[in-house]
Amino acid sequence: MLSRLKDDIGTKKVCLFGTGALFDDCFGQFVLFLGREPDFLCDNAQKKWGKVFHGIKCVSPEELRKMREEVTVIITARKYEDIHKQLRDMGLKDVFVSCYDRRYNSLSAFKRIQDNSLGLGASIFNNTVKGKWTLITGAARGVGRQIAVEMAKLGSNIIAHSRSASHVAGLVDVCSDFGVKVVPVAAELGNPSEVEAMLSELSCLAPQIDIVFNNAAVSPPCPSGFWSMPSGDFVTSYAVNTIAPVLICREIIPQMIQRGFGRVINITSSIQKRPGEMAYACSKAALDKFVFDLAPSLEGTGVMITLADPGWLRTDMGGDIAAHPVESVIPGVLLGALLDGDINGRWFSVQDYAGLSIEDAVLKAKIYYSQG
Ligand SMILES: NC(=O)c1ccc[n+]([C@@H]2O[C@H](COP(=O)([O-])OP(=O)(O)OC[C@H]3O[C@@H](n4cnc5c(N)ncnc54)[C@H](OP(=O)(O)O)[C@@H]3O)[C@@H](O)[C@H]2O)c1
């Protein structure tokens, strides 16, 4: 990959486009991948023009345009579509996008994207979830509700979990309108025996579970910070956010392996450096560890386990001032269910796909994760 990119660059200058947090976190990796420092940077934010970041000068898009024949540009943003179009409209021919793996701060490749790749997704999309059974925990509201409705639209039968069947009564009607079967189940996930009772109830209610979204979670508020955080916050967070998903996987994945098909999507979080939310953050880190360690053992079974980080959302958990509307999780949060191939153990950053159609999100993920 490195040598091919170097061949493409030849004697041209290299510009990294975008000087946000991701560029900042990964600057050292960019230098290692390129084998040298970029010649200059560029950004759409006027306040950055003429400034120096990591010892490299940032120019304006207009200055970049004047050098278009002699520059290779690498876009550092994960939501690259608009910038890619902007650069191609400016006449730049050599434009690459950066691909990141698992977490925000791990660079995995630079790739060239076709100009007209948006809209091509429909030609490769194959709906494999139609007629399957999908369990969604915490389906009554927030992210879980979005997942349930979209999976029903795609023709999947739904098992909608909540703490009380009354919480999903409206959702059952909405999903049923798409012509699929919908089964409500209730359990307090903080109590392992309720989780086990739900799983044995499910073995009678639904014929088989093909897809699981471990979505339900708690994030105990601790306004006075980590030092006064009650130990119970850790116990509750681990019980609901880690142990319940592990118990669900332990019961359902062996059945999926026997049938040779399964998709398990665990909703995680990129929360970090927030000591006041340590109980929640640690429980999600434990869930990530579980997924990363289990994934290799599923190779070749037809069962794939992944993580999806939805971003900071305006839900009951995220609060009113969160950055993104809850609807923005579609289509990215579904990718672990919709994709085939090299996805086992992947971390999907859901906001990378916000605003795309399901088909184009699948295409983007395939480009991102394909080898070469
Ligand atoms: N919102 C964000 O900014 C954000 C950011 C990163 C990651 N996430 C993750 O995204 C997922 C969904 O979050 P959200 O914002 O949609 O949350 P939400 O709006 O607070 O909804 C939480 C869901 O989880 C269920 N739940 C909570 N505690 C439970 C328990 N003890 N037992 C059983 N079910 C329980 C609730 O069921 P009931 O309806 O029955 O109460 C509810 O449906 C979570 O995994 C969360 O960690 C969210």
The ligand as a Tripos MOL2 file, in Angstrom:
@<TRIPOS>MOLECULE
LIG
   48    52     1     0     0
SMALL
NO_CHARGES

@<TRIPOS>ATOM
      1 N1        -26.8090    8.9070   23.2990 N.am      1 LIG1
      2 C1        -25.4990    9.0630   23.0900 C.2       1 LIG1
      3 O1        -24.9760   10.1700   22.9860 O.2       1 LIG1
      4 C2        -24.6450    7.8200   22.9470 C.ar      1 LIG1
      5 C3        -23.2760    8.0010   22.6270 C.ar      1 LIG1
      6 C4        -22.4810    6.8790   22.4630 C.ar      1 LIG1
      7 C5        -23.0340    5.6210   22.6340 C.ar      1 LIG1
      8 N2        -24.3470    5.4840   22.9600 N.ar      1 LIG1
      9 C6        -24.8870    4.1210   23.1190 C.3       1 LIG1
     10 O2        -26.0250    3.9540   22.2750 O.3       1 LIG1
     11 C7        -26.9210    3.0090   22.8890 C.3       1 LIG1
     12 C8        -28.3100    3.5760   22.9580 C.3       1 LIG1
     13 O3        -28.2690    4.7740   23.6920 O.3       1 LIG1
     14 P1        -29.5120    5.7860   23.6970 P.3       1 LIG1
     15 O4        -28.9340    7.1470   23.7030 O.co2     1 LIG1
     16 O5        -30.4780    5.4060   22.6450 O.co2     1 LIG1
     17 O6        -30.1120    5.4950   25.1510 O.3       1 LIG1
     18 P2        -31.5530    5.8370   25.7630 P.3       1 LIG1
     19 O7        -32.3010    6.7590   24.8800 O.co2     1 LIG1
     20 O8        -31.2980    6.2260   27.1640 O.co2     1 LIG1
     21 O9        -32.2950    4.4180   25.7210 O.3       1 LIG1
     22 C9        -31.7710    3.3850   26.4780 C.3       1 LIG1
     23 C10       -32.5200    2.1020   26.1960 C.3       1 LIG1
     24 O10       -31.9010    1.0930   26.9830 O.3       1 LIG1
     25 C11       -32.8820    0.4470   27.7720 C.3       1 LIG1
     26 N3        -32.3650    0.2040   29.1220 N.ar      1 LIG1
     27 C12       -31.7450    1.1000   29.9340 C.ar      1 LIG1
     28 N4        -31.4580    0.5210   31.1140 N.ar      1 LIG1
     29 C13       -31.9030   -0.7480   31.0490 C.ar      1 LIG1
     30 C14       -31.9100   -1.8270   31.9580 C.ar      1 LIG1
     31 N5        -31.3990   -1.7020   33.1790 N.pl3     1 LIG1
     32 N6        -32.4700   -2.9900   31.5790 N.ar      1 LIG1
     33 C15       -33.0050   -3.1100   30.3510 C.ar      1 LIG1
     34 N7        -33.0340   -2.1220   29.4320 N.ar      1 LIG1
     35 C16       -32.4880   -0.9470   29.7870 C.ar      1 LIG1
     36 C17       -34.0740    1.3800   27.8640 C.3       1 LIG1
     37 O11       -35.2280    0.5960   27.9760 O.3       1 LIG1
     38 P3        -36.6500    1.2090   28.4870 P.3       1 LIG1
     39 O12       -37.1350    2.0280   27.3490 O.co2     1 LIG1
     40 O13       -37.5040    0.0220   28.7250 O.co2     1 LIG1
     41 O14       -36.3720    2.0250   29.6960 O.co2     1 LIG1
     42 C18       -33.9850    2.1710   26.5650 C.3       1 LIG1
     43 O15       -34.7410    1.5900   25.5460 O.3       1 LIG1
     44 C19       -26.3160    2.6700   24.2490 C.3       1 LIG1
     45 O16       -25.5700    1.4730   24.1460 O.3       1 LIG1
     46 C20       -25.3840    3.8270   24.5120 C.3       1 LIG1
     47 O17       -24.3360    3.4850   25.3910 O.3       1 LIG1
     48 C21       -25.1740    6.5510   23.1030 C.ar      1 LIG1
@<TRIPOS>BOND
     1     1     2 1
     2     2     3 2
     3     2     4 1
     4     4     5 ar
     5     4    48 ar
     6     5     6 ar
     7     6     7 ar
     8     7     8 ar
     9     8     9 1
    10     8    48 ar
    11     9    10 1
    12     9    46 1
    13    10    11 1
    14    11    12 1
    15    11    44 1
    16    12    13 1
    17    13    14 1
    18    14    15 2
    19    14    16 1
    20    14    17 1
    21    17    18 1
    22    18    19 2
    23    18    20 1
    24    18    21 1
    25    21    22 1
    26    22    23 1
    27    23    24 1
    28    23    42 1
    29    24    25 1
    30    25    26 1
    31    25    36 1
    32    26    27 ar
    33    26    35 ar
    34    27    28 ar
    35    28    29 ar
    36    29    30 ar
    37    29    35 ar
    38    30    31 1
    39    30    32 ar
    40    32    33 ar
    41    33    34 ar
    42    34    35 ar
    43    36    37 1
    44    36    42 1
    45    37    38 1
    46    38    39 2
    47    38    40 1
    48    38    41 1
    49    42    43 1
    50    44    45 1
    51    44    46 1
    52    46    47 1
@<TRIPOS>SUBSTRUCTURE
     1 LIG1         1 GROUP 0 **** ****
